[in-house]
Amino acid sequence: MKTVFILVLSIFSFTATATTISSSERQALIDLYYATDGDHWTESWDLTTSVENWKGVTVIDHKVVALELTNNNLNGELPASIGNLTHAKVINLHNNNIQGKIPTTIGDLDQLKSLNLSLNILQGSIPEEISKIESLEYLYLYANDFTGIFPKKISKLPNLRRIRMYATNIKTDTSNTLAIIY
């Protein structure tokens, strides 16, 4: 009986430590993994282990606060569920092969301070929903295939310190190519 109790307690302890973040945050990371061909990343994740052990994921107080997967061969589109990483302060996916559009759900990341999606193959317009992230300080979107007009509301964010947008086809509302905004 004592052995069975210890076994049950061990299983419960493993389950409790393996699920330290919310299910929506975990699912957002898993969606990212599959949407960007995680099996072929430079440093892949073992999805059977705890999220805290996944390269580039920082968890503090049971919340994903940073996702940093630079130069990691992410190849595919960002899933809409990335907006479920609501406690993230940093998302850095610089220098990968991410294509498609930035999901509008990125605007749900109201604690985000730094967003770096530079040196990818992102297309389409920059979502105006980024202007909802009032905590945003740094926005790096350079060297992508964006088109359209840069949303003026983004440049009016209260904490914004730097935007880097060179090497894109984005225009300002006066139809001039936007180079770098500091």
PyMOL commands that set and color helices and strands:
alter all, ss='L'
color gray80, all
select helices_A, chain A and resi 2-18+23-35+38-40+51-53+80-84+104-108+128-132+154-156
alter helices_A, ss='H'
color red, helices_A
select strands_A, chain A and resi 57-60+63-68+75-77+90-92+97-100+114-116+121-124+138-140+145-146+162-164+180-181
alter strands_A, ss='S'
color yellow, strands_A
deselect
rebuild
show_as cartoon
